[in-house]
Amino acid sequence: MIPMTSETKTSFPDIRDGVRQLCANFPGSYWRALDRDRAYPTEFVRALTDAGYLAALIPEEYGGSGLPLAGAVAIMETMQHAGCNGAACHAQMYIMGALLRHGSDAQKRKYLPAITSGELRLQAFGVTEPTSGTDTTSLKTTARRDGDHYVVNGQKIWTSRAEHSDLMLLLARTTPKEQVARRTDGLSVFIVEMRAARGHGLTIRPIRTMMNHSTTEIFLDDLRVPAANLLGEEGKGFRYILSGMNAERVLIAAECVGDAKWFIDKAVAYAKDRIVFDRPIGQNQGVQFPIARAYAQMRAAELMVAEAARLFEAGEDCGAEANMAKLLAADASWAAAEACVQTHGGFGFAEEYDVERKFRETRLYQVAPISTNLVLSYLAEHVLGLPRSY
Ligand SMILES: Cc1cc2nc3c(=O)[nH]c(=O)nc-3n(C[C@H](O)[C@H](O)[C@H](O)COP(=O)(O)OP(=O)(O)OC[C@H]3O[C@@H](n4cnc5c(N)ncnc54)[C@H](O)[C@@H]3O)c2cc1C
């Protein structure tokens, strides 16, 4: 195992121990079997829920642990470091923030305790659409007010975990783009109760992907959503989604740091064990250096994650740090994945080593939930003041 970093030692060590113990019950064989069938890790998500980890950020008054973001960072990172796949449940950690910050008292009382107990799963986040992609404000899904309901029509894509969630946060346009002063106006967020909606205007179709991610596309045909399920004010939804994005970036970055640690551990262990030309392959600097470089990248990313979480908790603007954490951590996990496969030679491709599975899983973070180019664009324009490109 790689030595404990200062963050691992000092930031929520008890929580890290607890998550590590829980994850020990879900070894590589568990994830391999699910991966083969593209099946959802129901038992894993249930165990995390029962232990209270998925309610880490929900305030105590709603039954959660009310931890700061760094506590959730410790949970997500440890989970990935243990070889598990937090993508099955990570959304609950950050989309719940929109409900917490912008929901009415009635909505919070109705949903948050039930999410804490696991009675309701808030795992689906319907933002991306097939035609507009990253250009979120051009999305085509509409919600039209009709009495005490909204009628929703449109399509979402990459709505992950939709088949394993009871609630979905849905972003839709309530005022046409041509009629608003700014393109970010006129979008609204709804809490969709999926169990009731399925078959009554909501259709879910799974998309098979290169890794086991339970992602789907969603069709919305005259879906009636009670007006009481509008989150915050009509037309301000884009702002609500944006307000949660820093936490999302930090948590995804924490997952990438965990992935990088897993790959580095695996690569180091194998490089020490594997004897070729009568000596461990790890004695060759050509094998050592990519692993050492990935370690340095991981440490830098880990520090940026900690800094972004600190600023977030202090209520300061952490947009730049959250974006940089995501960028650096996704790069570190990808560098570590690449070094790990290369170190394993042919065995890097064998299913039973788990390396190829984690390699596929960690590749996603260059693209989702925000692609590397868009992070660079944010830094270029908003931090460095370069001209806007779009
Ligand atoms: C497995 C998976 C799970 C996902 N889960 C969810 C989910 O739960 N909910 C949800 O709402 N979305 C989800 N997404 C969607 C994800 O957030 C998007 O795929 C991602 O934001 C990129 O959008 P896009 O795929 O439409 O790419 P596009 O917007 O079509 O972009 C394609 C490529 O072009 C680049 N590009 C586009 N515009 C520019 C520009 N101006 N400058 C430079 N480069 C540019 C992008 O960086 C990207 O590499 C998921 C995606 C995947 C693959």
The ligand as a Gaussian input file, in Angstrom:
#p B3LYP/6-31G(d) Opt

LIG

0 1
 C      -21.784000       7.497000     -18.442000
 C      -22.338000       8.879000     -18.394000
 C      -23.130000       9.263000     -17.328000
 C      -23.704000      10.535000     -17.307000
 N      -24.586000      10.854000     -16.294000
 C      -25.315000      12.000000     -16.400000
 C      -26.404000      12.256000     -15.521000
 O      -26.678000      11.480000     -14.599000
 N      -27.153000      13.367000     -15.711000
 C      -26.887000      14.247000     -16.723000
 O      -27.612000      15.246000     -16.851000
 N      -25.847000      14.038000     -17.579000
 C      -25.068000      12.937000     -17.443000
 N      -24.049000      12.688000     -18.324000
 C      -23.797000      13.629000     -19.405000
 C      -22.454000      14.334000     -19.297000
 O      -22.529000      15.329000     -18.331000
 C      -22.130000      14.830000     -20.696000
 O      -21.841000      13.693000     -21.504000
 C      -20.971000      15.768000     -20.705000
 O      -21.304000      16.952000     -20.011000
 C      -20.566000      16.120000     -22.139000
 O      -21.697000      16.493000     -22.872000
 P      -22.017000      15.793000     -24.287000
 O      -21.864000      14.327000     -24.108000
 O      -23.312000      16.275000     -24.775000
 O      -20.860000      16.284000     -25.221000
 P      -20.895000      17.515000     -26.247000
 O      -21.433000      18.739000     -25.574000
 O      -21.550000      17.060000     -27.491000
 O      -19.333000      17.707000     -26.495000
 C      -18.575000      16.717000     -27.210000
 C      -17.100000      17.062000     -27.071000
 O      -16.875000      18.370000     -27.601000
 C      -16.257000      19.190000     -26.637000
 N      -16.803000      20.551000     -26.725000
 C      -18.101000      20.943000     -26.840000
 N      -18.194000      22.266000     -26.870000
 C      -16.938000      22.756000     -26.752000
 C      -16.373000      24.058000     -26.704000
 N      -17.125000      25.157000     -26.772000
 N      -15.030000      24.173000     -26.561000
 C      -14.237000      23.083000     -26.509000
 N      -14.711000      21.814000     -26.547000
 C      -16.051000      21.657000     -26.662000
 C      -16.580000      18.596000     -25.281000
 O      -15.564000      18.887000     -24.349000
 C      -16.649000      17.101000     -25.609000
 O      -15.376000      16.518000     -25.466000
 C      -23.421000      11.440000     -18.337000
 C      -22.570000      11.054000     -19.401000
 C      -22.047000       9.800000     -19.441000
 C      -21.215000       9.408000     -20.617000

